Amino acid sequence: MMRFIRSAFVIARRDFSATVLSKTFLFFLLGPLFPLLLGGAFGSIGARVASRTERPVVAVVMPPEDSARIAAARNRLAGAIGDEALVTLVYYDPERDLAGQQKHLLASGGPPVRAVLTGRLGSPHLAGDIRADDPTARQLDLILRDAVSPAAPAPPLNVSPAAAASGSLAKDRALTGQIGQVALFFLTLMLSTMVLSQLIEEKSNKIIEVIAAAIPIDAMFVGKLFAMLAASVLGLVVWIGAGAFLIQLISRGGVQTLAVPAVGWPGFLSLAILYFGMNYLLLGAVFMTIGAQASTAREVQTMSMPVTFGQVLIFGFASTAIGSANSPEALAAAIFPLSSPMVMLARAAEQPGWWPHAAALLWQGLWVTLILKLGARLFRKTVLKSGPRPKRRWFGRRAGAPG
Amino acid sequence: MLRQAQHQGIAVEATDLVKDFGETRAVDGVSLEVPAGSIYGLLGPNGAGKTTTLRILLGIIDPSSGTRRVLGHEHPLDAAAEVGYLPEERGLYPAMHARDAIAFVGALRGLPLREGRRRADQLLKEHNLGDWARKPIRTLSKGMAQTVQLLGTIIHKPRLIVLDEPFAGLDAINQGRLEELIRREAREGATIIFSTHVIAHAERLCERIAIIAKGKVAFEGRVDEARGRLRPIVRLRTRADDGPWRAAIPQSARREGDEYVFELPEGGPEPLLKALIDGGAGIETLAIERPGLHDAFVAIAGDSAAAAMATGEAVG
């Protein structure tokens, strides 16, 4: 056992150094941050542009006293539902040529007026690119009603905030679980292609013969997987730190706005790390086994698409557990080894209790061992051999064999 | 100091090894014994089954049937710390520094990395590569990279060194250096097995050989024994063209220029000489030559295998 661990460590140390000390690792670390930064930058610019261009503007062409009552009514409504949700109103005094003024306002574009409200409070008229059942028209209707006869002030509503209500807590915890699942999925998705090509270097350099003659193939697989895991955990620390910083910057209340998971934050984060490890090891072991059969980088590239689809399917299966941790589908997804870590992470957010996690981690560990054993065996059988490969069997007979 | 020498014992033993790849039998009942501390050659043309035999002995692949025993272990990987292996297809990590590449191979065999680096620096200096110790493998010439890999094979002072076609791709100077290194390792007590399709290397280095052809061992034993399978060759030049002495020359004799070339008859040189002198041959020159390993190989493995050895082609 000690020899196995020592052998795996030699491979892991070489792979980890080769990965982390290469210049390309910087790009690996920065890679996930680019979309976030670009998304953030373009998102906020886009949101600002959208808010400017998409909020409807209605020109109010009425006598000043009517306009003032409309403005007051709008302010009252804005106090209740927020200014950003309300139609923007711009006020104009009526000109002699009202029809011409209306036509000019609709055509001018500065501001981009969608409709023009004319007449008096008692007989308003709205003209423009708008229908009677349009939300903007409805808002205007509400504002006009209030402007005509302001509602009597209601008694102040006394609010007593509670830490959590069962209805909202379940929903919020499901959201926390879903965020955990998505994060787990994307992290392993990014690593899958790297794991697929893990053995290409050894195979193309022919150093595989030296390694295979010195240590068990299982140890090489384990070493490679753990090296990649260590490198990705390093990346994870950078990404989580940067992500938390961004959330803290962008969101009011930051990470504290997420619901406290059922097992508590320390427990959830510890389980998240363990399940990330298991998810990576499980999928990594499968992908390394598949990738080990490839002899060139081109073959690995060809394999990466079906592998990605496979991961998406597994993620879809795992997501059935969100909000219904004890449903038959969720239990099946928790038992199926490849979806188990994602399902159990969501469970940690939604359901208290530790023993299911202990059982799940053991179960997943068992499958990692089994897959690695199988992968190593397959590798020895199909890759580490000289001479021709066995001919394919067709209908139970070897092709070309005498009948 | 000798490396825990086992000169009295057998370092590697294989019994009836068979390896099938689908319908192709690559190794067909190979049995051999490699005495500890000896230099042992596996001779045969490409495709004869030498590499597959070595890979089975090293535990890279398992035999379809048969048994092997390496340094007393039934599973070769159990002896990995005491074995060094240079594969036919050389390979190193191109970005690794030369000393790290050597130390890495040592670490695979259980040598601590720090000690591996120390020994690597020393070995590189001994082989005039000291200035290249901290240069990436990709910057080394092919010959230098091969030397680095060879040094990786011996860095942990193995008791058994397995070299698959070690002379392939080396120039004459480096071939000479490698021969010297093999002799030195053997002097220090290591057992060395190497495969080759160049008979001259085996003839110069080996005490024992196995001739492999079409997956089978055609001969296994001492080099002298292989040569001993052939009778000495007589080269005779006479002044007389004809006479009673001609009766002493075997029917199978051939002419090479002015010379008669034939195997020494059963009775030995004395009756032959007497018959020639009495028959009035007028002996100008008479040489009795010991047959070379090449002649023995031709006699044992056949002409086609010998031709394949010479051209480096695979035998069918």
Chai-1 contact restraints between the chains, C-beta under 6 A:
chainA,res_idxA,chainB,res_idxB,connection_type,confidence,min_distance_angstrom,max_distance_angstrom,comment,restraint_id
A,V10,B,A107,contact,1.0,0.0,6.0,A-B,restraint_1
A,V10,B,L108,contact,1.0,0.0,6.0,A-B,restraint_2
A,R14,B,F104,contact,1.0,0.0,6.0,A-B,restraint_3
A,N205,B,G91,contact,1.0,0.0,6.0,A-B,restraint_4
A,K206,B,E89,contact,1.0,0.0,6.0,A-B,restraint_5
A,K206,B,G91,contact,1.0,0.0,6.0,A-B,restraint_6
A,I207,B,G91,contact,1.0,0.0,6.0,A-B,restraint_7
A,E209,B,P87,contact,1.0,0.0,6.0,A-B,restraint_8
A,A212,B,I60,contact,1.0,0.0,6.0,A-B,restraint_9
A,A213,B,L58,contact,1.0,0.0,6.0,A-B,restraint_10
A,A213,B,I60,contact,1.0,0.0,6.0,A-B,restraint_11
A,A213,B,Y85,contact,1.0,0.0,6.0,A-B,restraint_12
A,A214,B,A80,contact,1.0,0.0,6.0,A-B,restraint_13
A,A214,B,L108,contact,1.0,0.0,6.0,A-B,restraint_14
A,A214,B,R109,contact,1.0,0.0,6.0,A-B,restraint_15
A,I215,B,L108,contact,1.0,0.0,6.0,A-B,restraint_16
A,L384,B,I60,contact,1.0,0.0,6.0,A-B,restraint_17
A,L384,B,I61,contact,1.0,0.0,6.0,A-B,restraint_18
A,K385,B,I61,contact,1.0,0.0,6.0,A-B,restraint_19
A,S386,B,T51,contact,1.0,0.0,6.0,A-B,restraint_20
A,S386,B,T52,contact,1.0,0.0,6.0,A-B,restraint_21
A,G387,B,F21,contact,1.0,0.0,6.0,A-B,restraint_22
A,G387,B,T24,contact,1.0,0.0,6.0,A-B,restraint_23
A,G387,B,A26,contact,1.0,0.0,6.0,A-B,restraint_24
A,P388,B,F21,contact,1.0,0.0,6.0,A-B,restraint_25
A,P388,B,T24,contact,1.0,0.0,6.0,A-B,restraint_26
A,P390,B,G22,contact,1.0,0.0,6.0,A-B,restraint_27
A,K391,B,G22,contact,1.0,0.0,6.0,A-B,restraint_28
